[in-house]
């Protein structure tokens, strides 16, 4: 089952669901939002699919038309954007260390393979897939922002004026809600664009935190339930309507050095991330970047990321913000 959100002309949120067999989408009756449905499921001990079916399916809705009209929202939102958290993990995919290791080795003038990047990657290879009941090695982890920087499908990914680069990262994200008792529940998975500043990161790996404080987009649909072990998608960049770069990307545990359970454990082990009602969008990493192939993006470029079984492609144009001089006052 795939679930998404549409905005009506008056701003009302409508939840839409469809089966993953390509059938038409239908509005979920009496559903205020995906967040509300997810909390209803989490707090009642029922699956989200069963809650959706209990509400019932109403009239058909044309998702592609809503997308073209700019009415698709992020597939989950929170009424208070500060309670939606965008986070991620890196160096989690087989092959994901090669580009970053070369970047960091070139800057620090050390032998490739001896960088902290490669050390972290090797730690994941050796301890990222623990046996059930055991705790594996913790991954690289980063914070991107809250719901204020979550770009809806079709909306621009806005690079700040001071950024040195704005590049895509095609990833699969886990989508979670926290029940009233503080227990995290996974709603499902979505395609995501973990937009980053790779030039800033290349200066020094300690700038990773700065490079990740950028917007991100996910959706347009959430795949409810488990993710396939082997996910094969496509990432591309269009400029003036023409594809200037395209490459497949792999995800799913078959292509990762960590289990999803291990990545989830090391995120939700912090009580900060188990606050009732909060939403989490946690991006699991990638091994595919256009930046690694020498592509420099430009304002107006369109990122497009898709994977079979995850619904409509995720598209976002790149925009650059005007310079914003911040003046610090004194009290």
C-alpha positions, -999 to +999 in steps of 0.1 A: +000+000+000+012+035-009+000+066+011+003+103+002-011+137+010-028+163-013-037+199-006-071+211-017-076+246-030-086+258+004-056+242+021-074+212+034-052+180+036-066+149+019-050+116+024-048+093-006-039+056-007-035+031-035-023-005-038+012-009-052-001-027-083-006+006-102-043+009-094-060+043-089-056+062-057-086+069-034-092+094-006-092+079+029-125+089+045-124+111+076-086+112+077-072+146+088-036+137+078-012+108+075+002+119+109-032+115+125-038+081+109-003+069+120-009+080+156-043+063+156-026+031+146+003+034+169-018+042+200-044+015+193-020-014+186-032-018+150-014-017+117-017+015+096-031-006+067-059-019+089-067+017+102-069+029+066-093+001+056-114+008+087-118+044+076-126+032+041-118+045+007-137+073-009-136+090-043-108+084-067-080+110-070-056+117-098-022+118-081-003+127-113-026+156-120-023+169-084+015+166-088+014+187-120-007+213-103+017+216-073-008+201-048+012+172-036+024+177+000+052+158+017+036+124+024+037+131+062+037+165+079+033+178+114+011+207+124+042+221+143+072+217+119+096+218+148+083+183+157+093+167+124+130+157+124+151+152+093+182+131+100+204+105+083+233+081+083+262+079+059+288+053+049+261+026+051+261+013+016+286-010-001+307+013-023+296+045-004+331+051+010+350+054-023+340+089-034+342+104+001+375+086+009+391+100-022+378+135-014+391+134+021+424+117+013+432+143-014+426+171+011+444+156+041+473+143+020+471+108+035+470+075+018+436+064+006+421+039+029+437+055+060+411+082+064+385+083+091+360+079+064+374+045+054+378+035+090+342+042+097+331+023+066+352-007+077+336-006+111+302-009+095+314-038+073+326-057+104+299-048+129+269-032+112+249-064+108+247-078+143+228-110+152+193-105+165+193-093+201+228-079+198+239-043+193+260-035+163+285-007+157+270+028+155+270+045+121+280+080+110+249+102+119+239+137+110+211+162+115+195+180+085+168+201+101+131+201+110+099+203+090+107+239+080+133+226+055+112+196+042+105+205+006+073+190-008+076+169-040+078+193-069+089+222-047+124+237-050+153+226-029+167+260-019+204+262-015+216+290+008+234+319-007+266+309+011+266+273-001+295+261-023+275+234-039+240+219-040+239+183-050+215+154-048+218+122-028+193+095-038+183+075-007+156+055+009+142+070+041+124+054+070+093+073+081+084+071+118+059+084+144+062+083+182+033+069+201+019+084+232+039+060+253+072+070+237+076+040+215+087+046+179+067+030+151+078+028+115+051+038+090+071+027+060+097+039+035+100+066+009+124+077-018+143+108-006+167+134-018+192+141+009+204+173-006+239+183+005+269+207-001+297+183-012+322+211-019+320+223+017+323+187+030+354+182+008+372+211+025+375+191+056+354+161+068+347+180+101+326+203+079+301+174+074+277+188+099+276+222+080+273+205+046+242+186+058+222+216+071+203+218+039+167+211+028+156+176+019+126+161+001+109+127+003+080+109-012+057+117-030+044+084-015+052+063+015+054+025+009+037+011+040+053-020+055+087-036+050+113-025+024+126-050-002+161-063+006+173-053-029+161-018-041+173-006-075+164+029-085+175+056-108+187+091-101+189+118-129+194+155-134+176+175-161+187+208-174+164+227-197+144+195-201+173+174-212+190+147-190+226+157-183+234+129-159+217+096-150+228+067-129+213+037-111+214+036-073+211+006-050+197+004-015+181-022+008+199-044+032+214-066+004+234-036-007+242-022+028+269-026+054+243-021+082+210-036+089+180-012+091+174-024+126+209-014+136+205+021+121+171+025+138+185+014+171+213+040+171+189+068+162+161+060+186+183+050+215+183+087+224+153+097+245+153+131+226+140+112+196+112+094+214+089+123+222+052+115+218+037+127+186+069+135+169+077+125+133+110+113+121+123+110+085+156+091+087+176+088+055+197+056+052+225+067+029+237+061-007+267+052-028+256+073-059+263+110-063+265+131-095+292+152-077+314+121-077+312+122-115+322+158-117+287+173-122+282+208-110+245+217-106+230+250-115+198+268-104+169+255-124+183+219-127+157+193-118+165+163-097+145+132-103+147+101-082+126+069-086+125+033-075+101+006-085+075-001-058+078+033-042+053+052-062+057+084-083+091+098-090+104+125-066+112+156-085+126+189-072+141+218-090+172+235-076+170+271-064+195+294-047+184+318-020+191+355-020+218+367+003+205+371+039+226+392+061+220+382+097+225+409+123+228+397+159+212+420+184+221+425+220+197+424+249 
